[in-house]
Amino acid sequence: MSFSHFYPLHNPRAIFTKCPQCETSLVVDSPNDYGICSCSECYIHFCYRCFAEPHWPMSCGEFPQWSQKWEEQYPIEKLCLDEDENVLRINCVCGSAFFVAESSAHGTYCPNKSCGHRYDKAGLMRSKRDLWFWYTARDRQKRIEGRDGEMGKDGIPIVAECISQKRMIRKEFCAEARNMRYDRSKRRKFKELVVEIASSREEQIALLDTRVTALLLVEHCTAWLYLHRSNFSTRGLKSLTSKLLEDVKNVESKIGAEKSMLIAAMEELRKHLHHFISTFQKASVVEEEAEPDTVIAT
């Protein structure tokens, strides 16, 4: 008989799952209310129920609904545009797609570093050769014939999609929290400082996890509040997400200051994080009992 047969007899609560990244078989000994586990091989965290990224307090059904709308809106939100400014969605010749403000799109390089093309307002993706090719006087004469004396441009024609700003989701802190979470330079600086102040490897991991967890919860709890925005009982929780985000900012403002100030700020963040999780845990239980099948309003 196999391990998968005997182990549940010894531990009936155990759940067998598989890492969505490296496909290592895993056993969750003690399933938790958050649906989260970590892989012992590649160390990623994921939801053992739906294999997506951790998304508590959203349910496995709510998370895809939120993600579909938010992933469309986030590339626009992170540009921090003026109210009436449009966005261009540019599909590069290399297959990459990127968003850029219409007013500053001209000359923008494709984010794919191995590509090297950049957008031209004439509707072209131009390579270095297109931009800096040397022409003889005769070549130049040929290229301006019938163009009113203007030099023609080389490049690969593309169609840039113009998108007006339409907020499908009235977010408050989601974009800011995600920007901070994805900012590599901030992550690197914070990690370097944590290595200096932590007394052990375990403490380093705990401090790094605290920052990431706080930012992830700001994003996901704001999403959960949006999904349950019609319920009166959740309206008082909005201020908690803004307070938690301010705590993370306070920690980052202490980078470069005295170590004691950073340690104090981290302790304050950790204390507020425990209170934050406890409060939302109670609220999510109430919502599950009152309205188990909440969906996004369109």
Secondary structure, DSSP 8 states (H G I E B T S, - for coil): --HHHHHHHH-TT-EEEE-TTT--EEEESS--TT-EEE-TTT--EEETTT-SS--TTS-TTHHHHHHHHHHHHHHHHTT---TT--EEEEE-TTS-EEEEEGGG-TT-B-S-TTT--EEETTTEEE-HHHHH----HHHHHHHHTTTTT-----SEE---EEE----SS--SSHHHHHHHHH-HHHHHHHHHHHHHH-SSHHHHHHHHHHHHHHHHHHHHHHHHHHHTTT-GGGGGGHHHHHHHHHHHHHHHHTTTS-HHHHHHHHHHHHHHHHHHHHHHHHHHHHHHHH-TT-----
